[in-house]
Amino acid sequence: MESEYDQKDIVVIDNGTDTIKVGISGEDYPRLIYDNKCGSHSVQNDNDNPNNKPQLLFGQDLKKVVKEKKLNVQLSNPIKDGKIDNVESMKEFWQYILEDGLQISELQQVNLLIIDQVKNSKEYKSKLAEIFFDYLKVQSVLFMNSASLSLFSTGLVSGLSIELGHAVNTIVPIYQGFPIMHALEYSHISGAEITQCLENDLQTQEISLDKFSEEEKQWIIKDIKEKMCYIANDYEMQINSEDNFTEEEKSYELPDEQVIHITPKIRYHCSEALFNSAIVNKNSSPLPQMIVNSIQRCDKELRQELLSNMVLGGGTSMFQGLISRLQDDICQIYPGGAMRSEFNFVADFQRKYSAWIGGSMLGSLKTFQSLAINKQEYEENPEGKMSLIHKRTF
């Protein structure tokens, strides 16, 4: 298949802990979404592989092998907590994404926009630059933080970026596109913890999914979470009420056509962890308190602008009832009190992909090449590579 990639295009890659979103600048949504999974299996008696190096599988190739169960495949997550955990696996994963996913035949022509966690260091990004320039040999790379891009996806350059993801939640004030790092708040009470809590709740209600494979079971639990769970407006009232069924019981059809019943308590209990970390046996500030803490660390002159432009992003921000609950709780705890009219949440219906969409918008601007690091300047001064990364990382 001939590549549709044009040298003027920018490949936008959002390296998420749950999924990796990939596409071309200027497009509305990611073209490809990969699970953050790598499969390895041993290859014996291969003349092209004399050292019996394990073969790595990704994407649809991996899903096919796992489904067919013909090979003994060891699964792993090359990205953990928003950082590359297995560099060797991730090198091949990116190559697979570009060559097999986007059908790009000449990697030397590729311009990359890499979306990364705001809390990852520039030293870490320097190691990634080595992979892109020395291993993949791409034309140029621009590193951007996901918090600024989530905000940018709504047309804003200043505001409070509230990213609720799979592995971590981050609250970051952004001013003129730049994160105010001393006001950063983050928590690991995020999507993965909520999914695990839901699995425990289902087991407590004697809803067993053991007849399914581990992959199928995790897909089912995530699907129930995304389609049925919500944020209670008054959790204590609902949990202590004798008439606990203020919401309807929901039916869910499993892949084998068995129907299970999801009670209201199951539907709102796990998501309450965002507001009470004790539910998942952890110790973390409630989400509304994190938001207030972050705003209060900023200059007084900036606080009202942050309150007026609080942008939600990430898959965990999609829970029904989240915005209403945040509004109520922030009103109660904001120093000196606050009226609902004083602050505003921006919640695009595609906010699950907000960082990628912001990257797509930025990559389509003419300013990209002036911001990006190109291969020539990267190679011209070997001793100054780290300085270059520091100057051109946002």
Sine and cosine of phi, psi and omega as CSV:
sin_phi,cos_phi,sin_psi,cos_psi,sin_omega,cos_omega
0.00,0.00,0.76,-0.65,-0.01,-1.00
-0.97,0.23,0.65,-0.76,-0.03,-1.00
-0.92,0.38,0.62,-0.79,0.11,-0.99
-1.00,-0.08,0.02,1.00,-0.09,-1.00
-0.96,0.28,0.74,-0.68,0.06,-1.00
-0.93,-0.36,0.61,-0.80,-0.09,-1.00
-0.87,0.50,-0.42,0.91,0.01,-1.00
-0.98,0.19,-0.24,0.97,0.01,-1.00
-0.98,0.22,0.40,-0.92,0.04,-1.00
-0.90,-0.44,0.78,-0.62,0.10,-0.99
-1.00,0.09,0.85,-0.53,-0.03,-1.00
-0.97,-0.25,0.85,-0.53,-0.02,-1.00
-0.81,-0.59,0.87,-0.50,0.07,-1.00
-0.97,-0.23,0.95,-0.31,-0.09,-1.00
-1.00,0.07,0.99,0.17,-0.01,-1.00
-0.99,0.10,0.34,-0.94,0.00,-1.00
-0.97,0.24,-0.45,0.89,0.04,-1.00
-1.00,-0.08,-0.78,0.63,0.01,-1.00
-0.69,-0.73,0.41,-0.91,0.06,-1.00
-0.94,-0.34,0.88,-0.48,-0.05,-1.00
-0.99,-0.16,0.74,-0.68,-0.13,-0.99
-0.69,-0.72,0.62,-0.79,0.10,-1.00
-0.04,-1.00,-0.16,-0.99,-0.06,-1.00
-0.94,-0.33,0.64,-0.77,-0.01,-1.00
-0.81,0.58,0.59,-0.81,0.00,-1.00
1.00,-0.04,-0.26,0.97,0.04,-1.00
-0.99,0.14,0.43,-0.90,-0.09,-1.00
-0.97,0.24,-0.55,0.84,-0.08,-1.00
-0.65,-0.76,0.34,-0.94,0.06,-1.00
-0.84,0.54,0.66,-0.75,0.03,-1.00
-0.98,0.22,-0.57,0.82,-0.04,-1.00
-0.72,-0.70,0.63,-0.78,0.08,-1.00
-0.77,-0.64,0.87,-0.49,-0.04,-1.00
-0.94,-0.33,0.65,-0.76,0.19,-0.98
-0.92,0.39,0.61,-0.79,0.05,-1.00
-0.97,0.24,0.95,0.32,-0.04,-1.00
-0.63,-0.77,0.63,-0.78,0.08,-1.00
-0.79,-0.61,0.68,-0.74,0.06,-1.00
-0.89,-0.45,0.71,-0.71,0.04,-1.00
-0.83,-0.56,0.61,-0.79,0.09,-1.00
-0.58,-0.82,0.50,-0.87,-0.05,-1.00
-0.96,0.27,0.62,-0.79,0.05,-1.00
-0.88,-0.48,0.91,-0.42,-0.05,-1.00
-0.98,-0.20,0.53,-0.85,0.12,-0.99
0.83,0.56,0.69,0.73,0.03,-1.00
-0.95,-0.30,0.89,-0.45,-0.04,-1.00
-0.88,0.48,-0.48,0.88,0.02,-1.00
-0.99,0.10,-0.04,1.00,-0.05,-1.00
-0.68,-0.74,0.90,0.43,-0.12,-0.99
-0.88,0.47,-0.41,0.91,-0.02,-1.00
-1.00,-0.03,0.14,0.99,0.00,-1.00
0.81,0.59,0.65,0.76,0.05,-1.00
-0.91,0.41,0.75,-0.66,-0.01,-1.00
-0.84,0.55,0.65,-0.76,0.06,-1.00
-1.00,0.10,0.67,-0.74,-0.01,-1.00
-0.97,-0.22,0.64,-0.77,0.00,-1.00
-0.81,-0.58,0.57,-0.82,-0.04,-1.00
-0.63,-0.78,0.22,-0.97,0.17,-0.99
0.81,0.58,-0.67,-0.74,-0.04,-1.00
-0.90,0.44,-0.55,0.84,0.04,-1.00
-0.87,0.49,-0.67,0.75,0.01,-1.00
-0.93,0.36,-0.70,0.71,-0.01,-1.00
-0.86,0.51,-0.64,0.77,-0.01,-1.00
-0.90,0.44,-0.71,0.71,-0.02,-1.00
-0.91,0.41,-0.67,0.74,0.01,-1.00
-0.90,0.44,-0.65,0.76,-0.02,-1.00
-0.92,0.39,-0.65,0.76,-0.04,-1.00
-0.97,0.25,-0.40,0.92,0.05,-1.00
0.85,0.53,0.55,0.84,-0.01,-1.00
-1.00,0.01,-0.34,0.94,-0.03,-1.00
-0.84,-0.55,0.47,-0.88,0.08,-1.00
-1.00,0.08,0.99,-0.11,-0.11,-0.99
-0.97,-0.23,0.78,-0.63,0.08,-1.00
-1.00,-0.08,0.86,-0.51,-0.04,-1.00
-1.00,-0.06,0.58,-0.81,0.06,-1.00
-0.49,-0.87,0.27,-0.96,0.04,-1.00
-0.93,-0.36,0.95,-0.30,-0.03,-1.00
-0.92,0.38,-0.32,0.95,0.06,-1.00
-0.90,-0.43,0.81,-0.58,0.04,-1.00
-0.76,-0.66,0.73,-0.68,0.03,-1.00
0.81,0.58,0.60,0.80,0.07,-1.00
0.98,0.20,0.13,0.99,0.01,-1.00
-0.77,-0.64,0.47,-0.88,0.05,-1.00
-0.92,0.39,0.86,-0.51,-0.01,-1.00
-0.99,-0.11,-0.53,0.85,0.00,-1.00
-0.81,-0.59,0.99,-0.16,-0.10,-0.99
-0.90,0.44,-0.69,0.72,-0.04,-1.00
-0.88,0.47,-0.68,0.74,0.04,-1.00
-0.91,0.41,-0.66,0.75,-0.06,-1.00
-0.94,0.35,-0.54,0.84,0.08,-1.00
-0.84,0.54,-0.75,0.67,-0.02,-1.00
-0.95,0.32,-0.53,0.85,0.02,-1.00
-0.90,0.44,-0.74,0.67,0.02,-1.00
-0.88,0.47,-0.63,0.77,0.03,-1.00
-0.90,0.44,-0.65,0.76,0.05,-1.00
-0.89,0.46,-0.68,0.73,0.00,-1.00
-0.87,0.50,-0.72,0.70,-0.06,-1.00
-0.96,0.29,-0.71,0.70,-0.10,-0.99
-0.99,0.10,-0.71,0.70,-0.04,-1.00
-1.00,0.01,-0.63,0.78,-0.04,-1.00
-0.97,0.25,-0.82,0.57,-0.04,-1.00
-1.00,-0.04,-0.07,1.00,0.06,-1.00
0.86,0.51,0.70,0.72,0.04,-1.00
-1.00,-0.07,0.85,-0.53,-0.07,-1.00
-1.00,0.00,-0.47,0.88,-0.04,-1.00
-0.90,-0.43,1.00,-0.06,-0.03,-1.00
-0.91,0.41,-0.38,0.93,0.01,-1.00
-0.90,0.44,-0.29,0.96,0.00,-1.00
-1.00,-0.08,-0.07,1.00,-0.17,-0.99
-0.98,0.20,0.73,-0.68,0.17,-0.98
-0.95,-0.30,0.81,-0.58,-0.11,-0.99
-0.93,-0.37,0.64,-0.77,0.25,-0.97
-0.89,-0.46,0.93,-0.37,-0.07,-1.00
-0.98,-0.21,0.84,-0.54,-0.01,-1.00
-0.99,-0.13,0.78,-0.63,-0.16,-0.99
-0.71,-0.71,0.32,-0.95,0.06,-1.00
-0.89,0.45,0.64,-0.77,-0.04,-1.00
-0.90,0.44,-0.46,0.89,-0.07,-1.00
-1.00,0.06,-0.06,1.00,0.04,-1.00
-0.97,0.24,0.64,-0.76,-0.13,-0.99
-0.97,0.24,0.27,-0.96,0.07,-1.00
-0.95,0.31,-0.45,0.89,0.10,-1.00
-0.90,0.44,-0.63,0.77,0.06,-1.00
-0.90,0.44,-0.68,0.73,0.01,-1.00
-0.91,0.41,-0.51,0.86,0.05,-1.00
-0.89,0.46,-0.62,0.79,0.04,-1.00
-0.92,0.40,-0.59,0.80,0.05,-1.00
-0.92,0.39,-0.62,0.78,0.01,-1.00
-0.86,0.50,-0.62,0.79,0.04,-1.00
-0.86,0.51,-0.65,0.76,0.02,-1.00
-0.90,0.43,-0.74,0.67,-0.08,-1.00
-0.92,0.39,-0.65,0.76,-0.05,-1.00
-1.00,0.04,-0.64,0.77,-0.10,-1.00
-1.00,0.02,-0.53,0.85,-0.03,-1.00
-0.99,-0.13,-0.81,0.59,-0.02,-1.00
-1.00,0.09,-0.39,0.92,0.07,-1.00
0.87,0.49,0.69,0.72,-0.01,-1.00
-0.97,0.25,0.19,-0.98,-0.06,-1.00
-0.97,0.22,-0.71,0.71,-0.03,-1.00
-0.40,-0.92,0.37,-0.93,0.00,-1.00
-0.64,-0.77,0.68,-0.73,0.16,-0.99
-0.82,-0.57,0.82,-0.57,0.07,-1.00
-0.99,-0.10,0.79,-0.61,0.04,-1.00
-0.75,-0.66,0.56,-0.83,0.02,-1.00
-0.99,0.10,0.56,-0.83,-0.09,-1.00
-0.92,0.39,-0.52,0.85,-0.03,-1.00
-0.89,0.45,-0.73,0.68,0.01,-1.00
-0.90,0.43,-0.62,0.78,-0.03,-1.00
-0.95,0.31,-0.58,0.82,0.07,-1.00
-0.87,0.50,-0.67,0.74,0.05,-1.00
-0.91,0.41,-0.71,0.71,-0.04,-1.00
-0.88,0.47,-0.50,0.87,-0.01,-1.00
-0.89,0.45,-0.34,0.94,0.01,-1.00
-0.99,-0.13,0.02,1.00,-0.01,-1.00
1.00,-0.02,0.11,0.99,-0.01,-1.00
-0.98,-0.20,0.49,-0.87,0.13,-0.99
-0.88,-0.47,-0.18,0.98,0.08,-1.00
-0.74,-0.68,0.66,-0.75,-0.01,-1.00
0.36,-0.93,-0.13,-0.99,0.01,-1.00
-0.96,-0.26,0.89,-0.45,0.02,-1.00
-1.00,0.00,0.87,-0.49,-0.01,-1.00
-0.91,-0.42,0.99,-0.12,-0.04,-1.00
-0.98,-0.20,0.89,-0.46,0.00,-1.00
-0.93,-0.37,0.98,-0.18,-0.14,-0.99
-0.95,-0.31,-0.34,-0.94,-0.04,-1.00
-0.98,0.19,-0.71,0.70,-0.10,-0.99
-0.96,-0.27,-0.42,0.91,-0.08,-1.00
-0.48,-0.87,0.56,-0.83,0.16,-0.99
-0.96,-0.29,0.73,-0.68,0.01,-1.00
-0.80,-0.60,0.69,-0.73,0.08,-1.00
-0.90,-0.44,0.88,-0.47,-0.10,-0.99
-0.68,-0.73,0.88,-0.48,0.16,-0.99
-0.95,0.33,0.69,-0.72,0.01,-1.00
-0.86,-0.50,0.76,-0.65,0.07,-1.00
-0.81,-0.58,0.87,-0.49,-0.02,-1.00
0.79,0.61,0.64,0.77,0.08,-1.00
1.00,0.01,-0.18,0.98,-0.08,-1.00
-0.95,-0.32,0.73,-0.68,0.01,-1.00
-0.95,0.32,0.62,-0.79,0.08,-1.00
-1.00,-0.06,1.00,-0.08,-0.24,-0.97
-0.93,0.37,-0.51,0.86,-0.02,-1.00
-0.94,0.35,-0.21,0.98,0.01,-1.00
-0.97,-0.23,0.15,0.99,-0.01,-1.00
-0.90,0.44,0.72,-0.70,0.15,-0.99
-0.82,-0.58,0.68,-0.73,0.08,-1.00
-0.55,-0.84,0.40,-0.92,-0.05,-1.00
-0.54,-0.84,0.51,-0.86,0.06,-1.00
-1.00,-0.09,0.12,0.99,0.09,-1.00
-0.99,0.11,0.99,0.14,-0.14,-0.99
-0.75,-0.67,-0.46,-0.89,-0.13,-0.99
-0.85,0.52,-0.68,0.74,-0.03,-1.00
-0.90,0.44,-0.67,0.74,0.01,-1.00
-0.91,0.42,-0.63,0.78,0.00,-1.00
-0.92,0.39,-0.64,0.77,0.04,-1.00
-0.89,0.46,-0.69,0.72,0.01,-1.00
-0.90,0.44,-0.63,0.77,0.04,-1.00
-0.89,0.46,-0.66,0.75,0.03,-1.00
-0.89,0.46,-0.67,0.74,0.04,-1.00
-0.86,0.51,-0.68,0.74,0.03,-1.00
-0.90,0.44,-0.64,0.77,0.01,-1.00
-0.90,0.44,-0.66,0.75,0.02,-1.00
-0.89,0.46,-0.65,0.76,0.03,-1.00
-0.91,0.42,-0.62,0.79,0.03,-1.00
-0.88,0.48,-0.57,0.82,0.03,-1.00
-1.00,0.06,0.21,0.98,0.04,-1.00
0.87,0.50,0.56,0.83,0.14,-0.99
-0.99,-0.13,0.97,-0.26,-0.10,-1.00
-0.99,-0.16,0.69,-0.73,0.06,-1.00
-0.88,-0.47,0.32,0.95,-0.11,-0.99
-0.91,0.41,-0.31,0.95,0.00,-1.00
-0.96,0.27,-0.20,0.98,0.02,-1.00
-0.99,-0.13,0.38,-0.93,0.08,-1.00
-0.92,0.40,0.27,-0.96,-0.02,-1.00
-0.87,0.49,-0.64,0.77,0.03,-1.00
-0.89,0.45,-0.71,0.70,0.00,-1.00
-0.91,0.42,-0.65,0.76,-0.02,-1.00
-0.89,0.46,-0.71,0.71,0.00,-1.00
-0.90,0.43,-0.59,0.81,0.05,-1.00
-0.90,0.43,-0.67,0.74,-0.01,-1.00
-0.89,0.46,-0.73,0.68,-0.04,-1.00
-0.89,0.46,-0.70,0.72,0.04,-1.00
-0.89,0.45,-0.61,0.80,-0.01,-1.00
-0.92,0.40,-0.67,0.74,0.06,-1.00
-0.88,0.47,-0.70,0.71,0.00,-1.00
-0.85,0.52,-0.74,0.67,-0.10,-1.00
-0.95,0.31,-0.51,0.86,-0.09,-1.00
-1.00,-0.07,-0.44,0.90,-0.19,-0.98
-0.83,-0.55,-0.41,0.91,-0.08,-1.00
-0.99,0.17,0.46,-0.89,-0.05,-1.00
-0.49,-0.87,0.15,-0.99,0.04,-1.00
-0.99,-0.15,0.83,-0.55,0.04,-1.00
-0.94,0.34,0.67,-0.74,0.01,-1.00
-0.94,0.33,-0.59,0.81,0.07,-1.00
-0.69,-0.72,1.00,0.01,-0.12,-0.99
-0.88,0.48,-0.73,0.69,-0.07,-1.00
-0.89,0.46,-0.63,0.77,0.02,-1.00
-0.90,0.43,-0.68,0.73,-0.03,-1.00
-0.94,0.35,-0.65,0.76,-0.08,-1.00
-0.94,0.33,-0.46,0.89,-0.05,-1.00
-0.99,-0.16,-0.09,1.00,-0.04,-1.00
-0.96,0.27,0.66,-0.75,0.08,-1.00
-0.91,0.41,-0.61,0.79,0.08,-1.00
-1.00,-0.07,1.00,0.08,-0.13,-0.99
-0.99,0.16,-0.07,1.00,-0.15,-0.99
-0.98,-0.18,0.85,0.53,0.09,-1.00
-0.96,0.30,-0.30,0.95,0.11,-0.99
-0.89,-0.46,0.47,-0.88,-0.03,-1.00
-0.95,0.33,0.54,-0.84,0.18,-0.98
-0.93,0.36,0.64,-0.77,-0.05,-1.00
-0.93,-0.38,0.56,-0.83,0.07,-1.00
-0.98,-0.17,0.61,-0.79,0.00,-1.00
-0.73,-0.69,0.79,-0.62,-0.01,-1.00
-1.00,-0.08,0.85,-0.53,0.02,-1.00
-0.97,0.24,0.27,-0.96,-0.01,-1.00
-0.84,0.54,-0.42,0.91,0.02,-1.00
-1.00,-0.01,0.21,0.98,0.05,-1.00
0.97,0.23,0.06,1.00,0.13,-0.99
-0.95,0.32,0.62,-0.78,0.00,-1.00
-0.96,-0.27,0.79,-0.61,0.07,-1.00
-0.91,-0.41,0.37,-0.93,-0.07,-1.00
-0.91,-0.41,0.81,-0.58,-0.05,-1.00
-0.98,-0.22,0.93,-0.38,-0.07,-1.00
-0.96,0.29,0.36,-0.93,0.04,-1.00
-0.84,0.55,-0.64,0.77,-0.03,-1.00
-0.88,0.48,-0.66,0.75,0.05,-1.00
-0.89,0.46,-0.60,0.80,-0.10,-1.00
-0.94,0.34,-0.48,0.88,-0.03,-1.00
-0.92,-0.38,-0.17,0.99,-0.07,-1.00
-0.93,0.36,-0.77,0.64,-0.11,-0.99
-0.91,0.42,-0.64,0.77,-0.04,-1.00
-0.94,0.33,-0.31,0.95,0.03,-1.00
-0.91,0.41,-0.25,0.97,0.04,-1.00
-0.85,0.53,-0.44,0.90,0.06,-1.00
-0.89,0.45,-0.43,0.90,-0.05,-1.00
-0.94,-0.33,-0.26,0.97,0.01,-1.00
-0.51,-0.86,0.99,-0.11,-0.10,-0.99
-0.92,0.38,-0.27,0.96,0.02,-1.00
-0.89,0.46,-0.39,0.92,0.03,-1.00
-0.87,0.50,-0.53,0.85,0.04,-1.00
-0.95,-0.32,0.38,0.93,0.07,-1.00
0.85,0.53,0.62,0.78,0.05,-1.00
-0.83,-0.56,0.17,-0.99,0.02,-1.00
-0.83,-0.55,0.98,-0.22,-0.02,-1.00
-0.51,-0.86,0.49,-0.87,0.02,-1.00
-0.90,0.43,0.58,-0.81,0.10,-1.00
-0.88,0.48,0.48,-0.88,-0.03,-1.00
-0.83,0.56,-0.70,0.71,0.02,-1.00
-0.87,0.49,-0.61,0.79,0.01,-1.00
-0.92,0.39,-0.62,0.79,0.05,-1.00
-0.87,0.49,-0.67,0.74,0.00,-1.00
-0.88,0.47,-0.74,0.67,-0.01,-1.00
-0.90,0.43,-0.68,0.73,0.01,-1.00
-0.85,0.53,-0.70,0.71,-0.03,-1.00
-0.89,0.45,-0.71,0.70,-0.01,-1.00
-0.90,0.44,-0.65,0.76,-0.06,-1.00
-0.93,0.36,-0.34,0.94,0.03,-1.00
-0.99,0.17,-0.13,0.99,-0.01,-1.00
-1.00,-0.06,0.29,-0.96,0.04,-1.00
-0.85,0.53,0.55,-0.83,-0.02,-1.00
-0.85,0.53,-0.58,0.82,-0.04,-1.00
-0.91,0.42,-0.36,0.93,-0.07,-1.00
-0.99,-0.12,-0.31,0.95,-0.17,-0.99
-0.88,0.47,-0.66,0.75,-0.03,-1.00
-0.91,0.41,-0.60,0.80,0.05,-1.00
-0.91,0.42,-0.61,0.79,0.04,-1.00
-0.92,0.39,-0.70,0.72,0.03,-1.00
-0.87,0.49,-0.55,0.84,-0.05,-1.00
-0.99,0.15,-0.25,0.97,-0.07,-1.00
-0.69,-0.72,0.92,0.40,0.04,-1.00
-0.99,-0.11,0.94,-0.33,-0.15,-0.99
-0.98,-0.20,0.85,-0.53,0.04,-1.00
-1.00,0.01,0.66,-0.75,0.03,-1.00
-0.52,-0.86,0.31,-0.95,0.02,-1.00
1.00,-0.07,0.42,-0.91,-0.08,-1.00
-0.88,0.47,-0.55,0.84,-0.03,-1.00
-0.95,0.30,-0.21,0.98,0.04,-1.00
-0.99,0.15,-0.01,1.00,-0.11,-0.99
-1.00,0.06,-0.04,1.00,-0.02,-1.00
-0.87,0.50,0.72,-0.69,0.11,-0.99
-0.89,0.46,0.69,-0.73,0.06,-1.00
1.00,0.02,-0.07,1.00,-0.07,-1.00
-0.90,0.44,-0.76,0.66,-0.09,-1.00
-0.89,0.45,-0.70,0.72,-0.01,-1.00
-0.88,0.48,-0.67,0.74,0.00,-1.00
-0.92,0.39,-0.68,0.74,0.04,-1.00
-0.87,0.49,-0.66,0.75,0.01,-1.00
-0.87,0.49,-0.72,0.70,-0.01,-1.00
-0.89,0.45,-0.72,0.69,-0.09,-1.00
-0.94,0.33,-0.64,0.77,0.00,-1.00
-0.91,0.40,-0.62,0.78,0.06,-1.00
-0.83,0.55,-0.61,0.80,-0.07,-1.00
-0.97,0.23,-0.55,0.83,-0.15,-0.99
-0.96,-0.27,-0.15,0.99,-0.06,-1.00
-0.92,0.38,0.75,-0.66,-0.05,-1.00
-0.82,0.57,0.81,-0.59,-0.01,-1.00
0.99,0.14,-0.05,1.00,-0.01,-1.00
1.00,0.08,0.41,-0.91,0.01,-1.00
-0.49,-0.87,0.59,-0.80,0.06,-1.00
-1.00,-0.08,0.48,-0.88,0.04,-1.00
-0.83,0.56,-0.55,0.83,-0.04,-1.00
-0.93,0.37,-0.24,0.97,-0.04,-1.00
-0.99,0.13,-0.27,0.96,-0.02,-1.00
-0.69,-0.73,0.32,-0.95,-0.12,-0.99
-0.58,-0.81,0.74,-0.67,0.09,-1.00
-0.99,-0.16,0.72,-0.69,0.09,-1.00
-0.96,-0.27,0.88,-0.47,-0.09,-1.00
-0.70,-0.71,1.00,0.01,0.04,-1.00
-0.92,0.39,0.57,-0.82,-0.05,-1.00
-0.93,0.37,-0.27,0.96,0.07,-1.00
-0.97,-0.25,0.46,0.89,-0.09,-1.00
-0.92,0.40,-0.22,0.98,0.11,-0.99
-0.86,0.51,-0.47,0.88,-0.02,-1.00
-0.89,-0.45,0.41,0.91,-0.17,-0.99
-0.87,0.49,-0.64,0.77,-0.01,-1.00
-0.91,0.42,-0.68,0.73,0.01,-1.00
-0.90,0.44,-0.69,0.73,-0.01,-1.00
-0.88,0.48,-0.66,0.75,0.07,-1.00
-0.88,0.47,-0.63,0.78,0.06,-1.00
-0.91,0.41,-0.62,0.78,0.04,-1.00
-0.89,0.45,-0.65,0.76,0.02,-1.00
-0.92,0.40,-0.70,0.71,-0.01,-1.00
-0.91,0.42,-0.66,0.75,-0.02,-1.00
-0.90,0.43,-0.37,0.93,-0.01,-1.00
-1.00,0.08,-0.10,1.00,0.00,-1.00
-0.99,0.10,0.47,-0.88,-0.01,-1.00
-0.92,0.39,-0.33,0.94,-0.05,-1.00
-0.97,0.26,-0.14,0.99,-0.08,-1.00
-0.81,0.58,-0.78,0.63,-0.10,-0.99
-0.90,0.43,-0.48,0.88,0.03,-1.00
-0.97,0.25,-0.35,0.94,0.02,-1.00
-1.00,-0.04,-0.56,0.83,-0.12,-0.99
-0.96,0.29,0.38,-0.92,0.13,-0.99
-1.00,-0.04,0.83,-0.55,0.03,-1.00
-0.99,-0.16,0.34,-0.94,-0.12,-0.99
-0.86,0.51,-0.63,0.78,-0.05,-1.00
-0.89,0.46,-0.76,0.65,-0.02,-1.00
-0.94,0.34,-0.46,0.89,0.04,-1.00
-0.92,0.40,-0.61,0.79,-0.07,-1.00
-1.00,0.03,-0.36,0.93,-0.09,-1.00
-0.92,0.40,-0.53,0.85,-0.05,-1.00
-0.76,-0.65,0.99,0.13,-0.04,-1.00
-0.83,0.56,-0.55,0.83,-0.05,-1.00
-0.97,0.23,-0.33,0.94,-0.08,-1.00
-0.97,-0.24,0.29,0.96,-0.05,-1.00
-0.88,0.48,-0.68,0.73,-0.04,-1.00
-0.91,0.42,-0.63,0.77,0.03,-1.00
-0.89,0.46,-0.63,0.78,0.01,-1.00
-0.90,0.44,-0.68,0.73,0.03,-1.00
-0.87,0.49,-0.68,0.74,0.00,-1.00
-0.89,0.46,-0.63,0.78,-0.04,-1.00
-0.96,0.26,-0.52,0.86,-0.16,-0.99
-0.93,-0.37,0.32,0.95,0.04,-1.00
-0.95,-0.32,0.75,-0.66,-0.11,-0.99
-0.86,-0.51,0.00,0.00,0.00,0.00
